[in-house]
Amino acid sequence: MQAKLWIPALIAFSSFSVAHATDAPKKAAEPTDAQIIASAEKAAPANVAKHAAIVAMGGDGTMRTIRPGTNGYTCMADSPETPGPDPMCMDANAMEWAHAWMTKTTPPSGKVGFMYMLEGGTDASNTDPHAKAPTASNHWIKTGPHVMVVGADPSFYDQYPKGAEPDTSQPYVMWAGTPYQHLMAPIE
């Protein structure tokens, strides 16, 4: 997938100011390509990660390929903008699904995708695909290491729990009833 994949939760390594002792804003140090690769590779099993493309998201939403891949997976490093670890690695169909989610467009039909998040994920709403922060009604949850199945036929998800307050220690459907519903399957 080319530039402009809008994944705000993964706006990895964008420029931001930090307070200095003199209160003068300074640009945070950008991670090196080696640091980005090391973080991104934590998202998937070693044999998947070592053959995956590694990309970095710019503050403007463009992606830079740091390392081309050979297995159809693309991995992204943890975002320093989020409170917890969230590197992810996904196949081409999952990349298309993620692009649709972030651009608020309909995901492509008939394209089941697979994502790894072996470091876990930053807390998110279980009911609102576009929530930016917890509220009294958006059912914020904590997710540990997991894999995701995205883009499946809606009937696929009917065999899994779809409640607003899921037991995150077993497979469940996140964002049930929306075009972005997907299976969350914990691995621990």
Secondary structure, 3 states (H helix, E strand, C coil): CCCCCCCHHHCCCCCCEECCCCCCCEECCCCCHHHHHHHHHCCCCHHHHCCCEEEEECCCCCEEEEECCCCCEEEECCCCCCCCCCCEEEEHHHHHHHHHHHCCCCCCCCCCEEEEECCCEEEEECCCCCCCCCCCCCCEEEECCEEEEECCCHHHHCCCCCCCCCCCCCCEEECCCCCCCEEEEECC
